[in-house]
Amino acid sequence: MPQGDKVRLVSRDIPLPPSANSYPVPIAFSSTTLSKVHIPVLDDALFSGFGPTPDPRTDLAVDLLEWIGMASIGARRLFAADSCDPFVAIYDPPQPSVVGNLLCVTWNGFIPPAFITLVLSTARSMLKTLPGMSSGDKAGSIPHWGVLCVAGFDDAPVSWNNRDHGYLVNGDNHFATLFTAANQSLSFTMDGGPLPAE
């Protein structure tokens, strides 16, 4: 319920029989700032759609997903001052990139979909308040962007794209949405639902 400029979301307990082996999963919050890390510079062309043929943007999208995963664990390879021997770790951030600060905000627990929608909406609004490109930035480049990663509980029955609930390998049901202040977005889904019929 809106209360001024605040929104209050309430989850209710589901009554279960006493014989159910259940336990509460509280929501936990944490945030981390990563300073002086390589952050990929995105281009408008990334958001213009993908065709059925091989496309260099597909490789960039996969590289971005890898970068997102590394940023979410605070990987040292993203830091500008990292001097790891390439023999040990061959990862390089997608290019072009800029050195900047990154804020990682995390909630863990059983989170209602309305809360996820609110987080995405709030993050998009925050991007719109950040300063724009400097005069030296490449035309068409996107100065500020964010990512919302949602990881479902393993072994949960999942349903994507109006398909039946399913379970493929290990019940994975995760997605990541990369978004910009201009309401552009790119979504990645990793789901363990049934394979599409051929």
N, C-alpha and C positions, 0 to 999 in steps of 0.2 A: 504494500500500500504506500503510495507517495506521501511523504511527510515533509513539506517544504521542498528542499532540494535533496532530500535523502529518500532512499527506498528501503523498505523493511521486507525481507523475505523470511517466511517462517516455514520450517519443515515440521510435519507431524509424524509421530510414531505410528507404525502400522501394528495393529494388534495381532499378535501371533499366539498360537497355542503354547502352553508351558513346555510341551515336549520338543518344541523347535529349538535347534541348536543355533541361537542367534546372539549377537552382541552389537552394541552401538558402535558406529564408526563416526567419531567426532570430526568436524572440519577444523583443520589446522592451517594457519597462515604463516608464510615466511617470505622474505624478500632479500635479494642480494644485488649489489651493484658491482659490475665488472668494469674496471677503469682501463682505458687505453687498449681497447681490443679492436681488431679488424672487423668492420661492419660492411657487408656487401652493399654497393650502390645499385639500386634497382633501376630499370629502364621501363618506360611505359609499354614498350613492345612486348614485355613479358606477359602482360595482362590482355593481349589481343586475341587470345584463343589458340588452341593447339589443333593441328590437322592430323589426319591419319598417317601421314608420311613422317619419316624422321625429321626432326626439327632441332636446331641448336638450342632453342628455348627449353626443350625437354631436358637436355643435359644441365642447363642452368637451374631448372626447377629441382632436379635431383640434387645438384650441388647445394642449393639453398636448404633443402630438407636436411642434408648432412650437417650443414653449418648450424641450423636450428638445434639439432640434436646435441652438437658439441657445445653450443652456447648454454643449453639447458643443464649441462653437467659442469659448466665452468671450466672447460678444457683449456689447458695452458697454451695449446697451439694457436689459440685465437689472439693471445696477447701480443701487442706490438713488440715487446721486449723479449719475446720467446726466442731462444737460440738453441732449440733442440736439434741434435744431429739428424739430418734427413734420413740417415740409415735407420734410425730408431723409429721415427714417425714422419711419413712422407706427406702428411696433410698440409695443404695450403688453402686459405680462405678463397672463396670465389672472387674474381677480379672483374671490374675495378672495385676497390674497397677504400674506406676511409677509417682513420683511427678515431674512436670516440668512446663514449661511456654507454653501458648497456644495463638496463634494469630488468631483473628477472623476478617476477612476483609469482608465488606458488600457493595454491590452496590444495590440500589433500583431504580426502574423505568422500562421503556419499553426497554429491553436490547436485541440487536440482537443476534442470535445464534452464529455468528462469534466471538463475544466478549466473550461468554461463553466458546467457544472452546479455545480461546486465554488464558483465565484465567486458564483453566485446564492445558494447555500445559506449561504455565509459572510456575504454582505451582509444577508440576512434575519436571521441570528443577531445581527449587529451592531445592527440596528435595534431588536431586542428589549431591548438593554441601555441604550438612550437614555431619558432621563427622559420621562415622559408629558406630557399636556396640562396647561396651567396652568388655574386656576379661571376665567380670563377667556375661554378658548377656547370656540367654539361647540360645542354637543353634536352628536355625529356627525361632527365634523371629525377628520381623520387627521393627527396631528402630525408623523409621520416616515414617509417613503417613499423609495424608491430606484428607479432605472431601470437595466436591463441592456440595452445596445444591442449588437447583433452585426451586423457587416457582412461578408458573404461576398465572395470574390474575384469581380470581374466576369468574365463569360463562363463561369462554372462551370455545369455542368448541375445544375439544382435540382429538387427534388421536395417539394411541400407537400400535406398532406391526402390522402395515398395516391394522388396523381396521378402520371402518368409524368413522368420527367425532361423538362424543356423549356427553351426559350429564347424569350423574347418580343421584347423590344426591345434591351436591352443586357446581359442576364444578371444584372440586379439580383437579389440574394437576401439581403435584410436583415430583421432583426426587432428590435423593442424590447419589453421586458416591464417594465411599471410594477408595483411590488410594495410591499406594506406588511408591517409586523411581524405583523399578524393573518392572514397568508397570503392576503390578497386580491391579485388581479392583474388586469391589463388588458394584452393583447398586441396589438401592431401588426405586421403583416407586409407587406413590400414585396417581391414576388417577380416574377421575369421568366418564370415558367412559362407553359404554354399557357393560353389563356383557357378558362373553363368552357363546356361546351356549352350552348346555349340551348334 
